[in-house]
Amino acid sequence: RTMAATKTAKEQKYDRQLRLWGDHGQEELENAHVCLINSTASGTEILKNLVLPGIGAFTIVDGHKVSGEDVGNNFFLSNNSIGRNRAQAATELLQELNTDVSGNFVEESYEVTSSMKTFSCRVNYNCLFYFHSTCLRLGSVLWNANVPFLVCRTYGLVGYMRLVVKEHTVIESHPDNALEDLRLDQPFAELKSHIQSYDLEGMGKKVCLGCRPCLLAVFFRPLLQFGNTSDQQPKNYKEKEAFKQLIRQGILKNEKGTPEVEENFEEAIKNVNTALNPTKISNGVDDLFNGEQCNDITSQTPAFWVMTRAVREFVQNDGGGNLPVRGSIPDMIADSEKFINLQNVYREKAMQDASVVSKHVESLLQSVGKPSCLCCVFRSAGKNAAFLRVVRCRSLAEEYSVETVNKDAITCSMDGADGEMVLYLMLRSVDRFYQQHSRYPGVYNYQVEEDISKLKLCVNSLLQEYGLNVSVKDDYIHEFCRYGAAEPHTVASFLGGSAAQEAIKLITRQFVPFNNTFVYNAMSQTTATFQL
């Protein structure tokens, strides 16, 4: 109760998400302005999941009037909304979810390209758009303006997303199951000195349970026996088993010679595979170091690449070929004093390394005439240096062009006749149907049978045009005609949550967004991502 009372109203309101992306991520979210084109069920579900966590502002562009069909599948429209502008009606109800959010609407059709150019220029952060028939043209405008473009679509029991962004950089990627940065194979001087302060010889004789050593100290004595250079660390199964045996020799024995239970020794044996991971730079980070953007730093270089260059200089000049120490250690069995002391050794080393990186950042900024006060942007450089990520998507024009279509990705993903790639091809085919007939197949019940044959022609012409030696079963053609371009709310709701998640990744620059196509199959409850 006392802790809750000390929190601000804002911290209490957004407590759960602050644990995910921190106050700096929340600040980015609150400064963002998102645009939604076409407030259908999927569109409003996307905005709902951005309004609730506190997006700064949103604008809906939609020239349609609310119909009975809209009310039937959109929770943010009511019977009283019928006949009103859909953007205005949806904005009013969405704003009720969070008074911190500013909602705006534009009562005009999204086909007005000139207005989109103007809007994209005055949006400060990210821009989100809902799928429509002119997305290729709009995608080109936003690609040239370097504005992220997220295409979303619900079609029957199929959900689809396409991310279009030239380059999206991520410092805080929050990788799953990342191995700890313990440096046992290459211990820095402070760590070596700290662990050697333990009575390593006494470990094999008598250790008081109330002052048991840390896991790293348990490792250290066998490491000295095994060999304390990186090329002599246990690597294969045989060597690791031998290393575990060295650890077992340190377990205490009673007067009868029976081993006593020493939990931290058992813990060490269980963690040999994870704790003794080699200290090295991943191929992904090494590729970033060797990239053109990292080599050519100018006054226009984004902060991410300045930081990456600074980390590279640290590795080459100060880190002995290693990245800055992350500064965190896993929980382990030990008495509190020893654990805290060990924790402080890593933290202090991490702070020292981060300070050196900051000096490199300041030097780089000064060399290109940028203010050194920007160094505050890089406060997490050491902690996240091993997990820097860059996502580069292809443009929609490249995906749709006959000359640059990714035939290999499509063909490889068509190993199974019922995979999500079939749904992608069907969505492309129904768009072709729309271009030819100015409507989607199956929207009129009396034309369903006729539309089946027409849609099959569209499927075949698409495959032939792109030179795809794959086949689509007639069952899918029948199914997509049965959909009639309907947008079931259950599918729209799932897609809305997925799209909002990706939008938050883009805005906060935390976590890694998908690259670049996402398909949801509501029939089998499966998803897939493709690079197209």
Secondary structure as UniProt FT lines:
FT   HELIX           2..6
FT   HELIX           9..13
FT   HELIX           15..30
FT   STRAND          33..37
FT   HELIX           41..51
FT   TURN            52..54
FT   STRAND          57..61
FT   HELIX           68..73
FT   TURN            75..76
FT   HELIX           79..81
FT   TURN            82..83
FT   HELIX           86..95
FT   TURN            96..97
FT   TURN            99..100
FT   STRAND          102..106
FT   TURN            110..111
FT   HELIX           113..122
FT   STRAND          129..130
FT   TURN            133..134
FT   HELIX           135..144
FT   TURN            145..146
FT   STRAND          149..155
FT   TURN            156..157
FT   STRAND          158..164
FT   STRAND          168..170
FT   TURN            176..177
FT   HELIX           189..196
FT   TURN            200..201
FT   HELIX           202..204
FT   HELIX           209..211
FT   HELIX           215..226
FT   HELIX           230..232
FT   HELIX           237..248
FT   TURN            249..250
FT   TURN            255..256
FT   HELIX           263..270
FT   HELIX           272..275
FT   HELIX           283..289
FT   HELIX           292..295
FT   TURN            299..300
FT   HELIX           303..317
FT   TURN            320..321
FT   HELIX           336..367
FT   TURN            368..369
FT   HELIX           372..378
FT   TURN            379..380
FT   HELIX           381..384
FT   HELIX           385..387
FT   STRAND          389..391
FT   HELIX           396..400
FT   TURN            402..404
FT   HELIX           407..412
FT   TURN            413..414
FT   TURN            417..418
FT   HELIX           420..437
FT   TURN            441..442
FT   HELIX           445..447
FT   HELIX           448..465
FT   TURN            466..467
FT   HELIX           474..483
FT   TURN            484..485
FT   HELIX           489..508
FT   STRAND          517..521
FT   TURN            522..525
FT   STRAND          526..530
//
